[in-house]
């Protein structure tokens, strides 16, 4: 039975009193600077529509909707520019105008190129620090909305969930807010983690304009056994003509207003699909290559992917493609391979008969043969044959990680010499592993204890100056000593940081040996700080900083020194200069 009109609005009044703050928060100084220089001003702004033009009012007790603006003593309130981000510019020696001198079209082009690169951890760290630093929007050929869209799209594409949540926490009101929230919500549903997903719904504020999020909020209230509140919001949704028959059928069933529900499965969005799965007895669904990736993930997380008929090669192929696209657990494919039946003769002669089989059977046979292999050389041969078979079908991603894991299991001492190098190349390195303990070598300047000033916290400058003087005295005595690009990197950085450099070291003369790209110098000269760092990210790309050549290390640190971007420079120094064990 539905709430009566009077009771309904009584509940609505109570919710308003509960969810609306009576007094706005006092202004805060986020950078601890003088209040007369920077003021933080909060304004409430209606979110723009990007998915739907319909407005659904949803209250929330935990989130206050506000936009943070930084005022730099603008007399006209119209001159106040909104800024969005996470990090204080001073954290990385940056400033609010780091993008102001750059053409927006250049930034768009750079983002487009970066989106095609599988950034190394080194490049990604620098990129994130740069794009999430609080700053003004470029003044030419780029709107505030476009700049935000570039950042948000990259974070979503690369599944930076924690950063997206932090962005929501620190930026209360901005265009495309609901895009982030829906992504986080769908991610939680896809992982079959509705508890976490419903916590994400706390980000849905009173100015919500997404019918999708409104529906999810209603479901979460039911999920958390707050059915009266769910009923109220559901009725408001219906009165605004924003509901639909499928959703009404499912919510009426979940609220206990109906004892029956349709068996229809809607896969037009993840929420509808989820509602169908939790309200349908003996739920079954046959995904295809066109199935949404989040639905694939949900099927996998909820253990709803089953292959009863292992002779159904088309279904197995569909699952292989899904695993290759990272929407299905890759282990599922190898479970299927193990189930395909082969007689003993076929297994013994696998390497000679696999070519006569279809592609799926061939991969399954060689995989089973690998599992039965009893020596290192045979294992390696079968693993590389499998690699070729997956590559032939453009399914390399299904196998690359497993191959790396299996190669690591083989005792290095058992690997025949001709295979050692190729085995090493096919083992996926752990990018996040510790760089290793530094081994100082006072015979080489850039590897000496002088670099402790950068590698070890709280190293006294006075001590490092003495180290520099002593190390230089030693290498001076070596007539064959070659002053390298990395030596120059260290000396220039020390000079930039106020160290007294030995008179015999002619920095300017030595620097003439190395080229600094004109275009990068131009960006530095013009104050295009943010864009210059984007170019560095492009240069580093998929490589770690440790893999860059000395000349690249030099011109990057040289430009960073010119711009006093010491924290970015130090990241490069500590990665590229020391010798590590």
Secondary structure, DSSP 4 states (H G I P E B T S, - for coil): -PPPHHHHHHHHHHHHHHHS-SSPPPP--TT---TTT-EEEEE--PPPPSS-S-------SS----EEEEESS-SSGGG-EE-B-SB-GGGGT--TTTTTTSBHHHHHHHHHHHTTS---HHHHHHHHHHHTB-BPPPSBS--HHHHHHHHHHHHHHTT-HHHHHHHHHH--S-TTHHHHHHHHHHHHHHTT-HHHHHHHGGG--TT---HHHHHHHHHHHHHTT-HHHHHHHHHHHHHTT---HHHHHHHHHHTTS-S--------SSHHHHHHHHHHSTT------TTS-HHHHHHHHHTT----S-TT-HHHHHHHHHHHHTTSS-THHHHHHHHHS---HHHHHTHHHHGGGS-HHHHHHHHHHHHHH--SHHHHHHHHHHHHHHHHHTT-HHHHHHHHHHHHHHS-GGGS-HHHHHHHHHTSPP-TTS----B---TTSGGGSGGGHHHHSTT--HHHHHHHHHHHHHHHHT-TT----HHHHHHHHHHHHTTPPPPTT--HHHHHTTS---HHHHHHHHTT-HHHHHHHHHHHHTTS-GGGS-HHHHHHHHHHHHHTT-HHHHHHHHHHHTS-B-
